[in-house]
């Protein structure tokens, strides 16, 4: 073990124990740790690993959580009068990389609510961004959650917030930078 590792072993556990004694919640502690690791190690692999510390569930719960396929289909179609939402509509859009989906551990897909516009449909240019993200080394179904929901230096906030205000250029630059 290196000297730096030994120092970390001496310093970090007492700080965590102290935070717990003072009543800090476990999700809040994980959030601080995840943010600290991501800030200290800005490489994409480190950001992905840091997000894993907080877990898939924490990311899946952000920004309104996730929807089952039938509800996602309704959000995707919006209030289209002639189309009835079918779960397969959302599943097909996910297979074709037009929507973000994640397996729930029971064989079903869940769809993050934040990818849908309030009027229906996916956020503008989502498929284009997903196309770039799929080329990131180590890509998995959690990658879009990590990318869109964590602050990125190229978007001055989260890529999701930048996309919502129409800054596609910054979001695409951020996605491209994940390949480095």
CNS distance restraints for C-alpha pairs under 8 A (distance, minus, plus):
assign (resid   1 and name CA) (resid   5 and name CA) 6.11 0.50 0.50
assign (resid   1 and name CA) (resid   6 and name CA) 6.61 0.50 0.50
assign (resid   2 and name CA) (resid   6 and name CA) 6.29 0.50 0.50
assign (resid   3 and name CA) (resid   7 and name CA) 6.26 0.50 0.50
assign (resid   4 and name CA) (resid   8 and name CA) 6.21 0.50 0.50
assign (resid   5 and name CA) (resid   9 and name CA) 6.12 0.50 0.50
assign (resid   6 and name CA) (resid  10 and name CA) 6.29 0.50 0.50
assign (resid   7 and name CA) (resid  11 and name CA) 6.16 0.50 0.50
assign (resid   8 and name CA) (resid  12 and name CA) 5.67 0.50 0.50
assign (resid   9 and name CA) (resid  13 and name CA) 6.65 0.50 0.50
assign (resid  10 and name CA) (resid  14 and name CA) 7.41 0.50 0.50
assign (resid  11 and name CA) (resid  15 and name CA) 6.65 0.50 0.50
assign (resid  12 and name CA) (resid  16 and name CA) 6.33 0.50 0.50
assign (resid  13 and name CA) (resid  17 and name CA) 6.16 0.50 0.50
assign (resid  14 and name CA) (resid  18 and name CA) 6.02 0.50 0.50
assign (resid  15 and name CA) (resid  19 and name CA) 6.18 0.50 0.50
assign (resid  16 and name CA) (resid  20 and name CA) 6.32 0.50 0.50
assign (resid  16 and name CA) (resid  29 and name CA) 7.88 0.50 0.50
assign (resid  17 and name CA) (resid  21 and name CA) 6.21 0.50 0.50
assign (resid  18 and name CA) (resid  22 and name CA) 6.18 0.50 0.50
assign (resid  19 and name CA) (resid  23 and name CA) 6.49 0.50 0.50
assign (resid  19 and name CA) (resid  24 and name CA) 5.42 0.50 0.50
assign (resid  19 and name CA) (resid  29 and name CA) 7.69 0.50 0.50
assign (resid  20 and name CA) (resid  24 and name CA) 5.24 0.50 0.50
assign (resid  20 and name CA) (resid  25 and name CA) 7.05 0.50 0.50
assign (resid  20 and name CA) (resid  26 and name CA) 7.74 0.50 0.50
assign (resid  24 and name CA) (resid  28 and name CA) 6.63 0.50 0.50
assign (resid  24 and name CA) (resid  29 and name CA) 6.61 0.50 0.50
assign (resid  25 and name CA) (resid  29 and name CA) 6.24 0.50 0.50
assign (resid  26 and name CA) (resid  30 and name CA) 6.14 0.50 0.50
assign (resid  27 and name CA) (resid  31 and name CA) 6.09 0.50 0.50
assign (resid  27 and name CA) (resid  54 and name CA) 7.56 0.50 0.50
assign (resid  27 and name CA) (resid  58 and name CA) 7.99 0.50 0.50
assign (resid  28 and name CA) (resid  32 and name CA) 6.32 0.50 0.50
assign (resid  29 and name CA) (resid  33 and name CA) 6.19 0.50 0.50
assign (resid  30 and name CA) (resid  34 and name CA) 5.89 0.50 0.50
assign (resid  30 and name CA) (resid  53 and name CA) 7.04 0.50 0.50
assign (resid  30 and name CA) (resid  54 and name CA) 5.46 0.50 0.50
assign (resid  31 and name CA) (resid  35 and name CA) 6.06 0.50 0.50
assign (resid  31 and name CA) (resid  54 and name CA) 6.65 0.50 0.50
assign (resid  32 and name CA) (resid  36 and name CA) 6.00 0.50 0.50
assign (resid  33 and name CA) (resid  37 and name CA) 6.09 0.50 0.50
assign (resid  33 and name CA) (resid  50 and name CA) 7.96 0.50 0.50
assign (resid  34 and name CA) (resid  38 and name CA) 6.08 0.50 0.50
assign (resid  34 and name CA) (resid  50 and name CA) 5.02 0.50 0.50
assign (resid  34 and name CA) (resid  51 and name CA) 6.09 0.50 0.50
assign (resid  34 and name CA) (resid  53 and name CA) 6.60 0.50 0.50
assign (resid  34 and name CA) (resid  54 and name CA) 6.56 0.50 0.50
assign (resid  35 and name CA) (resid  39 and name CA) 6.02 0.50 0.50
assign (resid  35 and name CA) (resid  50 and name CA) 7.69 0.50 0.50
assign (resid  36 and name CA) (resid  40 and name CA) 6.10 0.50 0.50
assign (resid  37 and name CA) (resid  41 and name CA) 5.94 0.50 0.50
assign (resid  37 and name CA) (resid  46 and name CA) 7.52 0.50 0.50
assign (resid  37 and name CA) (resid  47 and name CA) 7.46 0.50 0.50
assign (resid  37 and name CA) (resid  50 and name CA) 6.10 0.50 0.50
assign (resid  38 and name CA) (resid  42 and name CA) 5.63 0.50 0.50
assign (resid  38 and name CA) (resid  46 and name CA) 6.42 0.50 0.50
assign (resid  38 and name CA) (resid  47 and name CA) 4.90 0.50 0.50
assign (resid  38 and name CA) (resid  50 and name CA) 6.11 0.50 0.50
assign (resid  41 and name CA) (resid  46 and name CA) 5.83 0.50 0.50
assign (resid  41 and name CA) (resid  47 and name CA) 7.15 0.50 0.50
assign (resid  42 and name CA) (resid  46 and name CA) 6.56 0.50 0.50
assign (resid  42 and name CA) (resid  47 and name CA) 6.42 0.50 0.50
assign (resid  43 and name CA) (resid  47 and name CA) 6.37 0.50 0.50
assign (resid  44 and name CA) (resid  48 and name CA) 6.13 0.50 0.50
assign (resid  44 and name CA) (resid 178 and name CA) 5.80 0.50 0.50
assign (resid  44 and name CA) (resid 179 and name CA) 7.87 0.50 0.50
assign (resid  44 and name CA) (resid 180 and name CA) 7.91 0.50 0.50
assign (resid  45 and name CA) (resid  49 and name CA) 6.15 0.50 0.50
assign (resid  45 and name CA) (resid 138 and name CA) 7.76 0.50 0.50
assign (resid  46 and name CA) (resid  50 and name CA) 5.94 0.50 0.50
assign (resid  47 and name CA) (resid  51 and name CA) 6.16 0.50 0.50
assign (resid  47 and name CA) (resid 146 and name CA) 7.95 0.50 0.50
assign (resid  48 and name CA) (resid  52 and name CA) 6.37 0.50 0.50
assign (resid  48 and name CA) (resid 143 and name CA) 7.38 0.50 0.50
assign (resid  48 and name CA) (resid 146 and name CA) 6.79 0.50 0.50
assign (resid  49 and name CA) (resid  53 and name CA) 6.65 0.50 0.50
assign (resid  50 and name CA) (resid  54 and name CA) 7.12 0.50 0.50
assign (resid  51 and name CA) (resid  55 and name CA) 6.36 0.50 0.50
assign (resid  51 and name CA) (resid  56 and name CA) 7.79 0.50 0.50
assign (resid  51 and name CA) (resid  59 and name CA) 7.99 0.50 0.50
assign (resid  51 and name CA) (resid 146 and name CA) 6.69 0.50 0.50
assign (resid  52 and name CA) (resid  56 and name CA) 6.62 0.50 0.50
assign (resid  54 and name CA) (resid  58 and name CA) 6.21 0.50 0.50
assign (resid  54 and name CA) (resid  59 and name CA) 7.77 0.50 0.50
assign (resid  55 and name CA) (resid  59 and name CA) 6.89 0.50 0.50
assign (resid  56 and name CA) (resid  60 and name CA) 5.99 0.50 0.50
assign (resid  56 and name CA) (resid 142 and name CA) 7.20 0.50 0.50
assign (resid  57 and name CA) (resid  61 and name CA) 6.07 0.50 0.50
assign (resid  58 and name CA) (resid  62 and name CA) 6.61 0.50 0.50
assign (resid  59 and name CA) (resid 145 and name CA) 6.35 0.50 0.50
assign (resid  59 and name CA) (resid 146 and name CA) 7.27 0.50 0.50
assign (resid  59 and name CA) (resid 149 and name CA) 7.54 0.50 0.50
assign (resid  60 and name CA) (resid  65 and name CA) 5.45 0.50 0.50
assign (resid  60 and name CA) (resid  66 and name CA) 6.19 0.50 0.50
assign (resid  60 and name CA) (resid 112 and name CA) 6.85 0.50 0.50
assign (resid  60 and name CA) (resid 145 and name CA) 7.36 0.50 0.50
assign (resid  61 and name CA) (resid  65 and name CA) 3.92 0.50 0.50
assign (resid  61 and name CA) (resid  66 and name CA) 6.70 0.50 0.50
assign (resid  62 and name CA) (resid 149 and name CA) 7.77 0.50 0.50
assign (resid  63 and name CA) (resid 113 and name CA) 7.13 0.50 0.50
assign (resid  63 and name CA) (resid 114 and name CA) 5.78 0.50 0.50
assign (resid  64 and name CA) (resid 112 and name CA) 7.58 0.50 0.50
assign (resid  64 and name CA) (resid 113 and name CA) 5.85 0.50 0.50
assign (resid  64 and name CA) (resid 114 and name CA) 6.61 0.50 0.50
assign (resid  65 and name CA) (resid 112 and name CA) 5.79 0.50 0.50
assign (resid  65 and name CA) (resid 113 and name CA) 5.98 0.50 0.50
assign (resid  65 and name CA) (resid 114 and name CA) 7.71 0.50 0.50
assign (resid  66 and name CA) (resid 110 and name CA) 5.64 0.50 0.50
assign (resid  66 and name CA) (resid 111 and name CA) 4.99 0.50 0.50
assign (resid  66 and name CA) (resid 112 and name CA) 4.08 0.50 0.50
assign (resid  66 and name CA) (resid 113 and name CA) 5.35 0.50 0.50
assign (resid  67 and name CA) (resid  71 and name CA) 5.86 0.50 0.50
assign (resid  67 and name CA) (resid  72 and name CA) 5.62 0.50 0.50
assign (resid  67 and name CA) (resid 110 and name CA) 5.37 0.50 0.50
assign (resid  67 and name CA) (resid 111 and name CA) 5.04 0.50 0.50
assign (resid  67 and name CA) (resid 112 and name CA) 6.19 0.50 0.50
assign (resid  67 and name CA) (resid 113 and name CA) 6.29 0.50 0.50
assign (resid  68 and name CA) (resid  72 and name CA) 6.11 0.50 0.50
assign (resid  68 and name CA) (resid 108 and name CA) 7.80 0.50 0.50
assign (resid  68 and name CA) (resid 109 and name CA) 6.56 0.50 0.50
assign (resid  68 and name CA) (resid 110 and name CA) 4.90 0.50 0.50
assign (resid  68 and name CA) (resid 111 and name CA) 6.39 0.50 0.50
assign (resid  69 and name CA) (resid  73 and name CA) 6.06 0.50 0.50
assign (resid  69 and name CA) (resid  86 and name CA) 7.91 0.50 0.50
assign (resid  69 and name CA) (resid  87 and name CA) 4.66 0.50 0.50
assign (resid  69 and name CA) (resid  88 and name CA) 7.32 0.50 0.50
assign (resid  69 and name CA) (resid  90 and name CA) 5.73 0.50 0.50
assign (resid  69 and name CA) (resid  91 and name CA) 6.61 0.50 0.50
assign (resid  69 and name CA) (resid 109 and name CA) 6.39 0.50 0.50
assign (resid  69 and name CA) (resid 110 and name CA) 6.23 0.50 0.50
assign (resid  69 and name CA) (resid 111 and name CA) 6.81 0.50 0.50
assign (resid  70 and name CA) (resid  74 and name CA) 6.46 0.50 0.50
assign (resid  70 and name CA) (resid  85 and name CA) 6.43 0.50 0.50
assign (resid  70 and name CA) (resid  86 and name CA) 5.57 0.50 0.50
assign (resid  70 and name CA) (resid  87 and name CA) 3.96 0.50 0.50
assign (resid  70 and name CA) (resid  88 and name CA) 7.68 0.50 0.50
assign (resid  70 and name CA) (resid  90 and name CA) 7.21 0.50 0.50
assign (resid  71 and name CA) (resid  75 and name CA) 6.33 0.50 0.50
assign (resid  71 and name CA) (resid  85 and name CA) 7.74 0.50 0.50
assign (resid  71 and name CA) (resid  87 and name CA) 7.51 0.50 0.50
assign (resid  72 and name CA) (resid  76 and name CA) 5.98 0.50 0.50
assign (resid  72 and name CA) (resid  87 and name CA) 7.49 0.50 0.50
assign (resid  72 and name CA) (resid  90 and name CA) 6.07 0.50 0.50
assign (resid  72 and name CA) (resid 111 and name CA) 6.18 0.50 0.50
assign (resid  72 and name CA) (resid 113 and name CA) 7.54 0.50 0.50
assign (resid  73 and name CA) (resid  77 and name CA) 6.04 0.50 0.50
assign (resid  73 and name CA) (resid  85 and name CA) 5.19 0.50 0.50
assign (resid  73 and name CA) (resid  86 and name CA) 6.00 0.50 0.50
assign (resid  73 and name CA) (resid  87 and name CA) 5.81 0.50 0.50
assign (resid  73 and name CA) (resid  88 and name CA) 7.81 0.50 0.50
assign (resid  73 and name CA) (resid  89 and name CA) 5.78 0.50 0.50
assign (resid  73 and name CA) (resid  90 and name CA) 4.79 0.50 0.50
assign (resid  74 and name CA) (resid  78 and name CA) 5.83 0.50 0.50
assign (resid  74 and name CA) (resid  79 and name CA) 7.83 0.50 0.50
assign (resid  74 and name CA) (resid  84 and name CA) 7.79 0.50 0.50
assign (resid  74 and name CA) (resid  85 and name CA) 4.95 0.50 0.50
assign (resid  74 and name CA) (resid  86 and name CA) 7.67 0.50 0.50
assign (resid  74 and name CA) (resid 120 and name CA) 7.86 0.50 0.50
assign (resid  75 and name CA) (resid 116 and name CA) 6.42 0.50 0.50
assign (resid  75 and name CA) (resid 117 and name CA) 7.88 0.50 0.50
assign (resid  75 and name CA) (resid 118 and name CA) 7.89 0.50 0.50
assign (resid  75 and name CA) (resid 120 and name CA) 5.26 0.50 0.50
assign (resid  75 and name CA) (resid 121 and name CA) 6.48 0.50 0.50
assign (resid  76 and name CA) (resid  90 and name CA) 7.27 0.50 0.50
assign (resid  76 and name CA) (resid 116 and name CA) 6.52 0.50 0.50
assign (resid  76 and name CA) (resid 120 and name CA) 5.24 0.50 0.50
assign (resid  76 and name CA) (resid 121 and name CA) 4.16 0.50 0.50
assign (resid  76 and name CA) (resid 122 and name CA) 6.11 0.50 0.50
assign (resid  77 and name CA) (resid  83 and name CA) 7.41 0.50 0.50
assign (resid  77 and name CA) (resid  85 and name CA) 6.90 0.50 0.50
assign (resid  77 and name CA) (resid 120 and name CA) 5.59 0.50 0.50
assign (resid  77 and name CA) (resid 121 and name CA) 5.74 0.50 0.50
assign (resid  78 and name CA) (resid 119 and name CA) 5.86 0.50 0.50
assign (resid  78 and name CA) (resid 120 and name CA) 3.63 0.50 0.50
assign (resid  78 and name CA) (resid 121 and name CA) 6.23 0.50 0.50
assign (resid  79 and name CA) (resid 119 and name CA) 7.51 0.50 0.50
assign (resid  79 and name CA) (resid 120 and name CA) 6.92 0.50 0.50
assign (resid  85 and name CA) (resid  89 and name CA) 7.17 0.50 0.50
assign (resid  86 and name CA) (resid  90 and name CA) 7.44 0.50 0.50
assign (resid  87 and name CA) (resid  91 and name CA) 6.44 0.50 0.50
assign (resid  88 and name CA) (resid  92 and name CA) 5.87 0.50 0.50
assign (resid  89 and name CA) (resid  93 and name CA) 6.28 0.50 0.50
assign (resid  90 and name CA) (resid  94 and name CA) 6.23 0.50 0.50
assign (resid  90 and name CA) (resid  99 and name CA) 7.43 0.50 0.50
assign (resid  91 and name CA) (resid  95 and name CA) 6.25 0.50 0.50
assign (resid  91 and name CA) (resid 109 and name CA) 7.47 0.50 0.50
assign (resid  92 and name CA) (resid  96 and name CA) 6.12 0.50 0.50
assign (resid  93 and name CA) (resid  97 and name CA) 6.15 0.50 0.50
assign (resid  93 and name CA) (resid  98 and name CA) 4.99 0.50 0.50
assign (resid  93 and name CA) (resid  99 and name CA) 5.50 0.50 0.50
assign (resid  94 and name CA) (resid  98 and name CA) 5.65 0.50 0.50
assign (resid  94 and name CA) (resid  99 and name CA) 4.58 0.50 0.50
assign (resid  94 and name CA) (resid 100 and name CA) 5.87 0.50 0.50
assign (resid  94 and name CA) (resid 101 and name CA) 5.99 0.50 0.50
assign (resid  97 and name CA) (resid 127 and name CA) 6.10 0.50 0.50
assign (resid  97 and name CA) (resid 130 and name CA) 6.70 0.50 0.50
assign (resid  97 and name CA) (resid 131 and name CA) 7.38 0.50 0.50
assign (resid  98 and name CA) (resid 122 and name CA) 7.83 0.50 0.50
assign (resid  98 and name CA) (resid 126 and name CA) 6.77 0.50 0.50
assign (resid  98 and name CA) (resid 127 and name CA) 4.73 0.50 0.50
assign (resid  98 and name CA) (resid 130 and name CA) 7.67 0.50 0.50
assign (resid  99 and name CA) (resid 111 and name CA) 7.70 0.50 0.50
assign (resid  99 and name CA) (resid 115 and name CA) 7.53 0.50 0.50
assign (resid  99 and name CA) (resid 122 and name CA) 7.01 0.50 0.50
assign (resid  99 and name CA) (resid 126 and name CA) 7.38 0.50 0.50
assign (resid  99 and name CA) (resid 127 and name CA) 7.08 0.50 0.50
assign (resid 100 and name CA) (resid 111 and name CA) 6.07 0.50 0.50
assign (resid 100 and name CA) (resid 112 and name CA) 6.90 0.50 0.50
assign (resid 100 and name CA) (resid 115 and name CA) 7.40 0.50 0.50
assign (resid 100 and name CA) (resid 141 and name CA) 7.90 0.50 0.50
assign (resid 100 and name CA) (resid 144 and name CA) 7.15 0.50 0.50
assign (resid 101 and name CA) (resid 109 and name CA) 5.96 0.50 0.50
assign (resid 101 and name CA) (resid 110 and name CA) 5.45 0.50 0.50
assign (resid 101 and name CA) (resid 111 and name CA) 4.60 0.50 0.50
assign (resid 101 and name CA) (resid 112 and name CA) 6.94 0.50 0.50
assign (resid 101 and name CA) (resid 141 and name CA) 7.02 0.50 0.50
assign (resid 102 and name CA) (resid 109 and name CA) 5.41 0.50 0.50
assign (resid 102 and name CA) (resid 110 and name CA) 5.31 0.50 0.50
assign (resid 102 and name CA) (resid 111 and name CA) 6.55 0.50 0.50
assign (resid 102 and name CA) (resid 141 and name CA) 5.70 0.50 0.50
assign (resid 102 and name CA) (resid 142 and name CA) 6.95 0.50 0.50
assign (resid 103 and name CA) (resid 107 and name CA) 6.39 0.50 0.50
assign (resid 103 and name CA) (resid 108 and name CA) 5.72 0.50 0.50
assign (resid 103 and name CA) (resid 109 and name CA) 4.58 0.50 0.50
assign (resid 103 and name CA) (resid 110 and name CA) 6.20 0.50 0.50
assign (resid 104 and name CA) (resid 108 and name CA) 5.71 0.50 0.50
assign (resid 104 and name CA) (resid 109 and name CA) 5.94 0.50 0.50
assign (resid 104 and name CA) (resid 110 and name CA) 6.35 0.50 0.50
assign (resid 115 and name CA) (resid 122 and name CA) 5.62 0.50 0.50
assign (resid 115 and name CA) (resid 123 and name CA) 5.64 0.50 0.50
assign (resid 115 and name CA) (resid 126 and name CA) 7.90 0.50 0.50
assign (resid 116 and name CA) (resid 120 and name CA) 6.30 0.50 0.50
assign (resid 116 and name CA) (resid 121 and name CA) 5.63 0.50 0.50
assign (resid 116 and name CA) (resid 122 and name CA) 4.39 0.50 0.50
assign (resid 116 and name CA) (resid 123 and name CA) 5.53 0.50 0.50
assign (resid 117 and name CA) (resid 121 and name CA) 5.75 0.50 0.50
assign (resid 117 and name CA) (resid 122 and name CA) 5.83 0.50 0.50
assign (resid 117 and name CA) (resid 123 and name CA) 5.64 0.50 0.50
assign (resid 122 and name CA) (resid 126 and name CA) 6.74 0.50 0.50
assign (resid 123 and name CA) (resid 163 and name CA) 7.79 0.50 0.50
assign (resid 123 and name CA) (resid 164 and name CA) 7.56 0.50 0.50
assign (resid 124 and name CA) (resid 163 and name CA) 7.88 0.50 0.50
assign (resid 125 and name CA) (resid 129 and name CA) 6.45 0.50 0.50
assign (resid 125 and name CA) (resid 168 and name CA) 7.61 0.50 0.50
assign (resid 126 and name CA) (resid 130 and name CA) 6.10 0.50 0.50
assign (resid 127 and name CA) (resid 131 and name CA) 6.07 0.50 0.50
assign (resid 128 and name CA) (resid 132 and name CA) 6.70 0.50 0.50
assign (resid 129 and name CA) (resid 133 and name CA) 6.27 0.50 0.50
assign (resid 129 and name CA) (resid 171 and name CA) 7.64 0.50 0.50
assign (resid 129 and name CA) (resid 172 and name CA) 6.20 0.50 0.50
assign (resid 129 and name CA) (resid 175 and name CA) 6.95 0.50 0.50
assign (resid 130 and name CA) (resid 134 and name CA) 6.05 0.50 0.50
assign (resid 130 and name CA) (resid 144 and name CA) 7.40 0.50 0.50
assign (resid 131 and name CA) (resid 135 and name CA) 7.13 0.50 0.50
assign (resid 132 and name CA) (resid 136 and name CA) 7.28 0.50 0.50
assign (resid 132 and name CA) (resid 172 and name CA) 7.67 0.50 0.50
assign (resid 132 and name CA) (resid 175 and name CA) 6.28 0.50 0.50
assign (resid 132 and name CA) (resid 176 and name CA) 6.51 0.50 0.50
assign (resid 133 and name CA) (resid 139 and name CA) 7.28 0.50 0.50
assign (resid 133 and name CA) (resid 143 and name CA) 7.59 0.50 0.50
assign (resid 133 and name CA) (resid 144 and name CA) 7.19 0.50 0.50
assign (resid 133 and name CA) (resid 175 and name CA) 5.90 0.50 0.50
assign (resid 133 and name CA) (resid 176 and name CA) 7.52 0.50 0.50
assign (resid 133 and name CA) (resid 178 and name CA) 7.69 0.50 0.50
assign (resid 134 and name CA) (resid 139 and name CA) 5.94 0.50 0.50
assign (resid 135 and name CA) (resid 139 and name CA) 7.09 0.50 0.50
assign (resid 135 and name CA) (resid 179 and name CA) 7.07 0.50 0.50
assign (resid 136 and name CA) (resid 178 and name CA) 6.12 0.50 0.50
assign (resid 136 and name CA) (resid 179 and name CA) 4.77 0.50 0.50
assign (resid 137 and name CA) (resid 179 and name CA) 6.40 0.50 0.50
assign (resid 139 and name CA) (resid 143 and name CA) 5.80 0.50 0.50
assign (resid 142 and name CA) (resid 146 and name CA) 6.41 0.50 0.50
assign (resid 143 and name CA) (resid 147 and name CA) 6.01 0.50 0.50
assign (resid 144 and name CA) (resid 148 and name CA) 5.87 0.50 0.50
assign (resid 145 and name CA) (resid 149 and name CA) 5.76 0.50 0.50
assign (resid 146 and name CA) (resid 150 and name CA) 5.88 0.50 0.50
assign (resid 147 and name CA) (resid 152 and name CA) 7.91 0.50 0.50
assign (resid 147 and name CA) (resid 158 and name CA) 7.98 0.50 0.50
assign (resid 147 and name CA) (resid 159 and name CA) 6.98 0.50 0.50
assign (resid 147 and name CA) (resid 175 and name CA) 7.68 0.50 0.50
assign (resid 148 and name CA) (resid 158 and name CA) 6.04 0.50 0.50
assign (resid 148 and name CA) (resid 159 and name CA) 4.89 0.50 0.50
assign (resid 148 and name CA) (resid 160 and name CA) 4.85 0.50 0.50
assign (resid 149 and name CA) (resid 158 and name CA) 5.71 0.50 0.50
assign (resid 149 and name CA) (resid 159 and name CA) 6.94 0.50 0.50
assign (resid 149 and name CA) (resid 160 and name CA) 6.32 0.50 0.50
assign (resid 150 and name CA) (resid 157 and name CA) 7.70 0.50 0.50
assign (resid 150 and name CA) (resid 158 and name CA) 5.34 0.50 0.50
assign (resid 150 and name CA) (resid 159 and name CA) 7.53 0.50 0.50
assign (resid 151 and name CA) (resid 155 and name CA) 7.48 0.50 0.50
assign (resid 151 and name CA) (resid 156 and name CA) 7.09 0.50 0.50
assign (resid 151 and name CA) (resid 157 and name CA) 4.58 0.50 0.50
assign (resid 151 and name CA) (resid 158 and name CA) 4.06 0.50 0.50
assign (resid 151 and name CA) (resid 159 and name CA) 6.94 0.50 0.50
assign (resid 152 and name CA) (resid 156 and name CA) 6.33 0.50 0.50
assign (resid 152 and name CA) (resid 157 and name CA) 5.85 0.50 0.50
assign (resid 152 and name CA) (resid 158 and name CA) 5.67 0.50 0.50
assign (resid 152 and name CA) (resid 159 and name CA) 6.62 0.50 0.50
assign (resid 152 and name CA) (resid 174 and name CA) 7.01 0.50 0.50
assign (resid 153 and name CA) (resid 157 and name CA) 7.06 0.50 0.50
assign (resid 153 and name CA) (resid 174 and name CA) 7.79 0.50 0.50
assign (resid 154 and name CA) (resid 170 and name CA) 6.03 0.50 0.50
assign (resid 154 and name CA) (resid 171 and name CA) 7.40 0.50 0.50
assign (resid 154 and name CA) (resid 173 and name CA) 6.94 0.50 0.50
assign (resid 154 and name CA) (resid 174 and name CA) 5.41 0.50 0.50
assign (resid 155 and name CA) (resid 159 and name CA) 5.67 0.50 0.50
assign (resid 155 and name CA) (resid 162 and name CA) 6.04 0.50 0.50
assign (resid 155 and name CA) (resid 170 and name CA) 5.53 0.50 0.50
assign (resid 155 and name CA) (resid 171 and name CA) 6.30 0.50 0.50
assign (resid 155 and name CA) (resid 174 and name CA) 6.88 0.50 0.50
assign (resid 156 and name CA) (resid 162 and name CA) 7.93 0.50 0.50
assign (resid 157 and name CA) (resid 161 and name CA) 6.79 0.50 0.50
assign (resid 157 and name CA) (resid 162 and name CA) 7.24 0.50 0.50
assign (resid 158 and name CA) (resid 162 and name CA) 6.46 0.50 0.50
assign (resid 159 and name CA) (resid 163 and name CA) 6.04 0.50 0.50
assign (resid 159 and name CA) (resid 170 and name CA) 7.89 0.50 0.50
assign (resid 159 and name CA) (resid 171 and name CA) 5.46 0.50 0.50
assign (resid 159 and name CA) (resid 174 and name CA) 7.54 0.50 0.50
assign (resid 160 and name CA) (resid 164 and name CA) 6.17 0.50 0.50
assign (resid 161 and name CA) (resid 165 and name CA) 6.56 0.50 0.50
assign (resid 162 and name CA) (resid 166 and name CA) 6.37 0.50 0.50
assign (resid 162 and name CA) (resid 167 and name CA) 5.19 0.50 0.50
assign (resid 162 and name CA) (resid 168 and name CA) 7.22 0.50 0.50
assign (resid 162 and name CA) (resid 170 and name CA) 7.33 0.50 0.50
assign (resid 162 and name CA) (resid 171 and name CA) 6.63 0.50 0.50
assign (resid 163 and name CA) (resid 167 and name CA) 5.33 0.50 0.50
assign (resid 163 and name CA) (resid 168 and name CA) 5.69 0.50 0.50
assign (resid 163 and name CA) (resid 171 and name CA) 6.51 0.50 0.50
assign (resid 167 and name CA) (resid 171 and name CA) 6.51 0.50 0.50
assign (resid 168 and name CA) (resid 172 and name CA) 6.01 0.50 0.50
assign (resid 169 and name CA) (resid 173 and name CA) 6.13 0.50 0.50
assign (resid 170 and name CA) (resid 174 and name CA) 6.09 0.50 0.50
assign (resid 171 and name CA) (resid 175 and name CA) 6.16 0.50 0.50
assign (resid 172 and name CA) (resid 176 and name CA) 6.04 0.50 0.50
assign (resid 173 and name CA) (resid 177 and name CA) 6.09 0.50 0.50
assign (resid 174 and name CA) (resid 178 and name CA) 6.56 0.50 0.50
assign (resid 175 and name CA) (resid 179 and name CA) 7.48 0.50 0.50
assign (resid 176 and name CA) (resid 180 and name CA) 7.75 0.50 0.50
